C-alpha cells in the first residue's frame, strides 16, 4: 500500500480524543499536516487537542470531514458512522488507526517498537525517559502519561520514534521497526488468536518485519521460539548471566523496589535503584537498558534515567493518602500482571491490602479462571465488580460469582458506589486500597479519592 501521507495533507480523525488517536494527531500536526477531528465525549485528551488549535467537532456528522483528503478512525468506530459513510461516498480514503500508525512511523528512519503481552507501556516510558535525559530528542507514543512530559506523546526533532506495538488483532504487523523489543509472550486475547501457537506466529512475523535489532527476554520460551533462526542481531535480557543484559548484586533486603548492578556480558555498567516496585519492573528496566545501550546510549545516562523514572499513569499510580489509607490504581488485568503487582503490594509494608478488581472480558475470565483465582488470593482482601463485557456477549455463561467462589472471603458488588462505601467502611490507617483492571475501574478509584477528600 502506498503511504497516503506522501500525497494527502488534510487529515480528519474520527474519535480524535482517543488515547491512541490524540498522539498521532499531535505528531502529524507538527509535521505540517492540516488536522481536524470529532468526538462524542469531552476529555482531558480532547482538551489537549483543542489547545493546539485543531478544530474539533462534538458529535459525528457528514459535514465534519470537510475537505479532508483522508479520514482516520478508531477500531471502536462502527462502519455506519456518518463521517465514514460520507468519506466513502466522496471517494476519500479511510484508514483504521493502526494503519495510520504504520504510515506515520514509516516517516522516521529509526522506529523503536516495544512489544509483548505485558509491560509495554512501562518499558516504552522508561526508554523514552532514557532518550530524553540523554538529549537524544526522540518522538514517542506511549500507552500512558509519562510524568516528565505530562503526556503520552512527545514530538522530537531526531530521526527516532519510540512506540508501543500492540499484538491484539495483529495491529503491530502494520509496523516495520528498525529495533523491536519483545518483552514476553503469553496466552492472551484468545478471543482473536485462539492458541498460543498463533500468538507466537504473529510475534515471529513482527520480528521478521524488524530490520536491525531484536531485544528479547531469554527466559521466555515463546519469545525465543518466535525469533529462532532469524538473521537479525539479537540481544537478550533476563535475570541470570546467560543473558547479554542481567542484574547482579541485588539488594537482599525485603523491598518492593529493586536495587541492582546492571551487567552487560560480564561487565558492570552501573548501579540502578528503581523507584517503581516489583521484579516485573526490573525486567522492564533491563529491556529498556539493553535497547538503549545497544543503540549507543552511555551506561551512566541509562542508570540515571531509570532511577529518575517514577512510573506511568495507571501503573501502580499512588492517588493519595487519606486518613492514613493509601489509594492507588493499576492497569493489571491478566493473571500474570495481577500476580506481579499484588506480590509487590504485599511487600510494601502496608498493614492490609484491599484489592478492588474489575474482570475484563468474558473470554479472558473464563479461560484463565483458576489463574485469576490464584493471583487474587494474594492480597488480604478482595472486592470485585461485575465482568466488564467490552466487545463481547456472555456466551461463556461466566460471572464474577464463579471467580468469587474460588477466592475465600472475597466479595463483589454491582456498582462502584457500593464498592467505595464497603472498602472505605473497612480500611484502616496503614492500609492500601488498590484498584485493578483494564477497563474503567479507575473511576472507582477516583470516586474513593473524592469521598475521602469530602470527609476533611
C-alpha positions as CSV (number, residue, x, y, z in Angstrom):
1,X,0.0,0.0,0.0
2,X,1.3,3.5,-0.9
3,X,1.8,5.8,2.1
4,X,-1.1,8.2,2.0
5,X,1.0,10.7,3.9
6,X,3.0,11.3,0.8
7,X,0.0,12.8,-1.0
8,X,-2.7,13.8,1.5
9,X,-2.1,16.9,3.6
10,X,-5.6,17.4,5.2
11,X,-6.5,14.6,7.6
12,X,-9.7,14.1,9.7
13,X,-9.7,11.9,12.8
14,X,-13.0,10.3,13.9
15,X,-12.6,9.8,17.7
16,X,-9.6,12.2,17.9
17,X,-9.8,12.2,21.7
18,X,-8.9,8.5,22.0
19,X,-5.6,7.7,23.7
20,X,-4.2,6.2,20.5
21,X,-5.5,8.9,18.2
22,X,-4.5,12.0,20.0
23,X,-0.7,11.4,19.9
24,X,-0.8,10.7,16.1
25,X,-2.8,13.9,15.5
26,X,-0.2,15.8,17.5
27,X,2.8,14.4,15.7
28,X,1.2,14.8,12.3
29,X,0.2,18.4,13.0
30,X,3.9,19.2,14.0
31,X,5.0,17.5,10.7
32,X,2.9,20.1,8.8
33,X,-0.4,18.3,8.2
34,X,-3.7,20.0,8.5
35,X,-5.7,18.1,11.1
36,X,-9.4,18.2,12.1
37,X,-11.3,15.8,14.3
38,X,-14.5,14.8,16.0
39,X,-15.5,13.0,19.2
40,X,-18.6,12.1,21.3
41,X,-17.2,12.9,24.7
42,X,-15.2,15.7,26.4
43,X,-12.0,14.5,27.9
44,X,-8.5,15.7,29.1
45,X,-7.0,14.4,25.8
46,X,-9.6,16.3,23.8
47,X,-8.8,19.5,25.7
48,X,-5.1,18.9,24.8
49,X,-6.0,18.5,21.1
50,X,-8.1,21.7,21.2
51,X,-5.2,23.6,22.9
52,X,-3.1,23.0,19.7
53,X,-5.7,24.9,17.7
54,X,-7.0,21.8,16.0
55,X,-10.7,22.2,15.1
56,X,-12.8,19.6,16.9
57,X,-16.5,18.8,16.4
58,X,-18.5,17.3,19.1
59,X,-20.7,14.5,17.8
60,X,-20.4,12.8,14.4
61,X,-21.8,14.4,11.2
62,X,-21.1,14.1,7.5
63,X,-20.1,17.7,7.1
64,X,-17.4,17.3,9.8
65,X,-14.9,15.8,7.3
66,X,-14.9,19.0,5.2
67,X,-12.1,18.9,2.6
68,X,-10.2,16.1,4.2
69,X,-8.1,14.0,1.9
70,X,-8.0,11.0,4.2
71,X,-10.1,10.0,7.3
72,X,-8.6,8.1,10.2
73,X,-10.9,6.2,12.6
74,X,-10.6,4.1,15.8
75,X,-11.2,0.4,15.9
76,X,-14.3,1.1,18.0
77,X,-15.8,3.1,15.2
78,X,-18.8,1.4,13.5
79,X,-18.9,1.1,9.7
80,X,-22.2,3.1,9.6
81,X,-20.6,6.1,11.3
82,X,-21.9,9.1,9.3
83,X,-18.4,10.6,8.8
84,X,-17.1,7.2,7.4
85,X,-20.1,6.9,5.2
86,X,-19.6,10.5,3.9
87,X,-15.9,9.8,3.2
88,X,-16.7,6.6,1.3
89,X,-19.4,8.4,-0.8
90,X,-16.9,11.2,-1.6
91,X,-14.2,8.6,-2.5
92,X,-12.0,9.8,0.4
93,X,-9.7,7.1,1.7
94,X,-10.5,5.8,5.2
95,X,-7.8,4.2,7.4
96,X,-8.1,2.4,10.7
97,X,-5.8,3.9,13.5
98,X,-3.2,1.1,13.4
99,X,-2.8,1.5,9.6
100,X,-2.1,5.3,10.1
101,X,0.3,4.5,12.9
102,X,2.3,2.3,10.4
103,X,2.3,5.1,7.9
104,X,3.3,7.7,10.4
105,X,6.2,5.7,11.9
106,X,7.4,5.0,8.4
107,X,8.4,8.7,8.2
108,X,11.0,8.1,11.0
109,X,14.3,6.4,10.0
110,X,14.6,4.7,13.4
111,X,11.4,3.2,14.8
112,X,12.0,1.5,18.2
113,X,8.9,-0.6,18.9
114,X,8.1,-2.2,22.2
115,X,6.0,-5.4,22.1
116,X,4.9,-8.1,24.5
117,X,1.9,-9.4,26.4
118,X,2.8,-7.3,29.5
119,X,4.9,-4.3,30.3
120,X,4.8,-2.4,27.0
121,X,3.7,0.9,28.4
122,X,6.1,1.0,31.3
123,X,9.1,-0.1,29.1
124,X,8.2,2.4,26.4
125,X,8.0,5.1,29.0
126,X,11.4,4.0,30.5
127,X,13.0,4.0,27.1
128,X,11.6,7.4,26.3
129,X,12.8,8.8,29.6
130,X,16.3,7.5,28.9
131,X,16.4,9.0,25.4
132,X,15.1,12.4,26.7
133,X,17.5,12.6,29.6
134,X,20.5,11.8,27.3
135,X,19.5,14.6,24.9
136,X,18.6,12.2,22.0
137,X,15.3,14.2,21.5
138,X,13.0,11.3,20.4
139,X,9.4,11.4,19.3
140,X,7.3,9.0,21.3
141,X,3.8,7.4,21.5
142,X,3.2,5.8,24.9
143,X,0.1,4.0,26.2
144,X,0.0,6.1,29.4
145,X,1.0,9.5,30.6
146,X,4.8,9.9,31.3
147,X,5.2,12.4,34.2
148,X,8.3,14.2,32.9
149,X,6.4,15.2,29.7
150,X,2.9,15.1,31.4
151,X,1.6,13.4,28.2
152,X,1.5,10.1,26.3
153,X,3.1,11.8,23.3
154,X,6.4,13.6,22.6
155,X,7.3,15.5,19.5
156,X,11.1,15.4,18.9
157,X,13.4,16.6,16.2
158,X,15.6,13.5,15.9
159,X,15.1,10.5,13.5
160,X,13.9,8.3,16.3
161,X,10.4,7.5,17.3
162,X,9.6,5.1,20.3
163,X,6.2,3.5,20.4
164,X,4.2,0.5,21.7
165,X,3.5,-2.3,19.4
166,X,0.2,-4.0,20.4
167,X,-0.4,-7.6,19.3
168,X,-4.2,-7.5,19.7
169,X,-5.8,-8.3,16.3
170,X,-2.3,-8.2,14.8
171,X,-2.2,-4.4,14.8
172,X,1.6,-4.5,15.4
173,X,2.0,-6.0,11.9
174,X,1.4,-2.6,10.5
175,X,4.8,-1.6,11.8
176,X,8.3,-2.1,10.3
177,X,10.7,-1.2,13.1
178,X,14.4,-0.7,13.0
179,X,14.6,-2.1,16.6
180,X,12.0,-4.3,18.3
181,X,11.8,-5.3,22.0
182,X,9.8,-8.5,22.7
183,X,9.2,-8.4,26.5
184,X,7.2,-11.7,26.9
185,X,4.7,-13.8,25.0
186,X,1.9,-15.5,27.0
187,X,-1.6,-16.7,26.2
188,X,-3.9,-13.6,26.0
189,X,-6.5,-12.2,23.6
190,X,-7.6,-15.8,22.8
191,X,-10.9,-14.5,21.5
192,X,-8.8,-13.5,18.5
193,X,-5.7,-15.7,18.5
194,X,-7.4,-18.9,19.7
195,X,-4.0,-20.6,20.6
196,X,-0.6,-19.7,21.9
197,X,1.0,-21.1,18.7
198,X,-0.9,-18.4,16.7
199,X,0.4,-15.7,19.1
200,X,3.9,-16.9,18.6
201,X,3.4,-16.9,14.8
202,X,2.3,-13.3,14.9
203,X,5.3,-12.3,17.0
204,X,7.6,-14.1,14.6
205,X,6.2,-12.1,11.7
206,X,6.7,-8.9,13.7
207,X,10.3,-10.0,14.3
208,X,10.7,-10.7,10.6
209,X,9.5,-7.2,9.9
210,X,12.2,-5.7,12.1
211,X,15.2,-4.5,10.1
212,X,18.1,-4.3,12.5
213,X,17.9,-5.4,16.1
214,X,15.7,-7.6,18.3
215,X,15.9,-7.2,22.1
216,X,14.4,-10.3,23.7
217,X,13.5,-11.9,27.0
218,X,15.7,-15.0,27.0
219,X,13.7,-16.6,29.9
220,X,10.5,-16.7,27.9
221,X,10.4,-19.8,25.8
222,X,7.7,-18.5,23.4
223,X,9.8,-15.4,22.7
224,X,12.9,-17.4,21.9
225,X,10.7,-19.7,19.7
226,X,9.5,-16.5,17.8
227,X,13.0,-15.3,17.0
228,X,14.7,-18.7,16.4
229,X,16.8,-18.8,13.3
230,X,16.2,-15.2,12.2
231,X,19.1,-13.5,10.6
232,X,18.9,-10.4,12.8
233,X,21.1,-9.1,15.5
234,X,19.5,-10.5,18.7
235,X,20.3,-9.1,22.2
236,X,18.9,-10.9,25.2
237,X,17.9,-9.7,28.7
238,X,16.9,-11.7,31.8
239,X,17.7,-12.5,35.4
240,X,20.8,-14.6,35.0
241,X,24.3,-14.3,33.4
242,X,23.3,-16.5,30.4
243,X,21.7,-13.3,29.0
244,X,23.5,-10.4,27.5
245,X,22.0,-7.9,30.0
246,X,21.2,-9.1,33.5
247,X,21.1,-7.8,37.1
248,X,23.8,-8.6,39.8
249,X,24.3,-7.7,43.4
250,X,20.6,-7.4,44.0
251,X,19.6,-5.8,47.3
252,X,18.8,-8.7,49.7
253,X,16.6,-6.6,51.9
254,X,12.9,-7.3,51.6
255,X,11.9,-4.4,49.5
256,X,9.2,-3.6,46.9
257,X,11.7,-1.7,44.6
258,X,14.7,-3.5,43.3
259,X,18.3,-2.2,43.6
260,X,20.8,-3.9,41.3
261,X,24.0,-3.6,39.3
262,X,23.3,-3.5,35.5
263,X,25.5,-6.1,33.8
264,X,26.4,-6.4,30.1
265,X,28.2,-9.7,29.1
266,X,30.1,-9.8,32.4
267,X,30.9,-6.1,32.6
268,X,29.2,-3.9,35.3
269,X,27.6,-0.8,33.6
270,X,26.4,0.9,36.8
271,X,24.1,0.7,39.8
272,X,20.3,1.1,39.3
273,X,18.0,2.0,42.2
274,X,14.5,1.6,40.9
275,X,11.7,3.9,42.2
276,X,8.9,1.6,40.8
277,X,8.1,-1.6,42.6
278,X,8.3,-5.3,41.5
279,X,10.6,-7.8,39.8
280,X,8.5,-7.3,36.7
281,X,9.7,-3.6,36.6
282,X,13.3,-4.8,37.0
283,X,12.8,-6.9,33.8
284,X,11.2,-3.8,32.1
285,X,14.2,-1.8,33.1
286,X,16.6,-4.4,31.8
287,X,14.8,-4.5,28.5
288,X,14.9,-0.7,28.2
289,X,18.6,-0.6,29.2
290,X,19.5,-3.3,26.7
291,X,17.9,-1.4,23.9
292,X,19.3,1.9,24.9
293,X,22.9,0.6,25.4
294,X,22.7,-1.3,22.1
295,X,21.8,2.0,20.4
296,X,24.8,3.7,21.8
297,X,23.5,5.5,24.9
298,X,26.1,5.8,27.7
299,X,25.6,3.4,30.7
300,X,25.7,6.2,33.3
301,X,22.9,8.1,31.4
302,X,20.8,4.8,31.3
303,X,21.2,4.1,35.1
304,X,20.5,7.7,36.0
305,X,17.3,7.9,33.9
306,X,16.0,4.6,35.3
307,X,16.5,5.9,38.8
308,X,14.5,9.0,38.0
309,X,11.7,7.0,36.4
310,X,8.6,7.4,38.6
311,X,6.1,5.3,36.8
312,X,3.3,5.9,34.3
313,X,-0.4,6.8,34.7
314,X,-2.4,3.8,35.9
315,X,0.7,1.7,36.6
316,X,0.7,1.4,40.4
317,X,-0.2,5.1,40.5
318,X,-0.5,6.5,44.0
319,X,-3.5,8.8,44.0
320,X,-3.1,10.0,47.6
321,X,-3.2,9.2,51.3
322,X,-6.4,9.9,53.2
323,X,-7.0,9.3,57.0
324,X,-3.8,7.1,56.8
325,X,-5.2,5.0,54.0
326,X,-3.2,5.0,50.7
327,X,-5.2,4.8,47.5
328,X,-3.6,3.5,44.3
329,X,-4.6,2.4,40.8
330,X,-3.2,-0.1,38.3
331,X,-4.0,-1.3,34.8
332,X,-3.3,-5.0,35.6
333,X,-6.0,-7.2,34.0
334,X,-4.2,-10.5,33.2
335,X,-3.3,-13.1,35.9
336,X,0.5,-12.7,35.3
337,X,0.2,-8.9,35.7
338,X,-2.0,-9.2,38.8
339,X,0.4,-11.7,40.4
340,X,3.3,-9.2,39.8
341,X,1.5,-6.2,41.1
342,X,-0.2,-7.8,44.1
343,X,3.0,-9.6,45.2
344,X,4.8,-6.2,45.1
345,X,2.0,-4.5,47.1
346,X,2.2,-7.2,49.8
347,X,5.9,-6.4,50.2
348,X,5.5,-2.7,50.6
349,X,4.8,-2.6,54.3
350,X,1.1,-1.8,54.4
351,X,-0.9,-3.3,57.3
352,X,-3.5,-4.7,54.9
353,X,-4.0,-4.6,51.1
354,X,-7.6,-4.2,49.8
355,X,-7.6,-5.2,46.1
356,X,-10.6,-3.9,44.1
357,X,-10.6,-5.8,40.8
358,X,-12.7,-5.4,37.7
359,X,-12.6,-8.6,35.5
360,X,-12.0,-7.6,31.9
361,X,-13.9,-9.5,29.1
362,X,-15.8,-12.8,29.5
363,X,-13.4,-14.8,27.4
364,X,-10.4,-13.9,29.4
365,X,-12.2,-14.5,32.7
366,X,-13.5,-17.9,31.5
367,X,-10.2,-19.0,30.0
368,X,-8.0,-18.0,33.0
369,X,-10.5,-18.5,35.8
370,X,-8.2,-20.7,38.0
371,X,-5.2,-18.4,37.3
372,X,-7.2,-15.4,38.3
373,X,-8.3,-17.1,41.5
374,X,-4.7,-17.9,42.4
375,X,-3.5,-14.3,41.7
376,X,-6.4,-12.7,43.5
377,X,-5.8,-14.8,46.6
378,X,-2.6,-12.9,47.2
379,X,-4.0,-9.7,48.9
380,X,-5.5,-9.6,52.4
381,X,-9.0,-8.7,51.0
382,X,-10.6,-8.9,47.5
383,X,-13.5,-6.9,46.3
384,X,-14.7,-7.3,42.7
385,X,-17.1,-5.7,40.2
386,X,-19.2,-7.5,37.6
387,X,-17.3,-8.6,34.5
388,X,-16.7,-5.7,32.0
389,X,-18.0,-7.0,28.7
390,X,-16.0,-4.7,26.4
391,X,-16.6,-6.2,22.9
392,X,-18.3,-9.5,23.8
393,X,-21.5,-11.2,24.6
394,X,-21.6,-13.6,27.6
395,X,-21.7,-16.8,25.5
396,X,-19.4,-18.3,28.2
397,X,-22.0,-18.1,30.9
398,X,-19.3,-16.8,33.2
399,X,-19.9,-14.4,36.1
400,X,-18.0,-12.7,38.9
401,X,-19.7,-15.1,41.3
402,X,-17.8,-18.0,39.7
403,X,-14.5,-16.3,40.4
404,X,-15.6,-15.3,43.9
405,X,-16.4,-18.9,44.7
406,X,-12.7,-19.7,44.2
407,X,-11.3,-17.0,46.4
408,X,-12.5,-17.5,50.0
409,X,-13.6,-14.3,51.8
410,X,-14.0,-12.3,48.6
411,X,-17.0,-10.1,47.9
412,X,-18.4,-8.4,44.8
413,X,-20.8,-5.6,44.1
414,X,-22.7,-4.3,41.1
415,X,-21.7,-0.6,41.4
416,X,-18.6,1.5,42.1
417,X,-20.8,3.4,44.6
418,X,-21.3,0.2,46.7
419,X,-17.6,-0.8,46.4
420,X,-16.5,2.7,47.6
421,X,-18.8,2.5,50.6
422,X,-17.7,-1.0,51.5
423,X,-13.9,-0.5,51.2
424,X,-13.9,2.9,52.9
425,X,-16.0,1.5,55.7
426,X,-13.4,-1.2,56.4
427,X,-10.0,0.1,55.5
428,X,-7.9,1.3,58.5
429,X,-4.9,3.7,58.8
430,X,-1.8,2.0,57.3
431,X,-3.8,0.1,54.7
432,X,-3.7,0.2,50.9
433,X,-6.7,0.3,48.6
434,X,-5.6,-0.8,45.2
435,X,-8.0,-0.7,42.2
436,X,-7.0,-3.1,39.4
437,X,-8.2,-3.6,35.8
438,X,-8.0,-2.7,32.2
439,X,-11.4,-1.1,31.9
440,X,-13.0,1.9,33.8
441,X,-12.2,0.8,37.3
442,X,-10.1,3.9,37.7
443,X,-13.4,5.7,38.0
444,X,-13.9,3.8,41.2
445,X,-10.5,4.9,42.5
446,X,-11.4,8.5,41.7
447,X,-14.7,8.1,43.5
448,X,-12.9,6.8,46.6
449,X,-10.5,9.7,46.5
450,X,-13.3,12.2,46.1
451,X,-15.2,10.8,49.1
452,X,-12.1,10.8,51.3
453,X,-11.5,14.4,50.3
454,X,-15.0,15.4,51.2
455,X,-14.5,13.9,54.7
456,X,-11.9,16.5,55.5
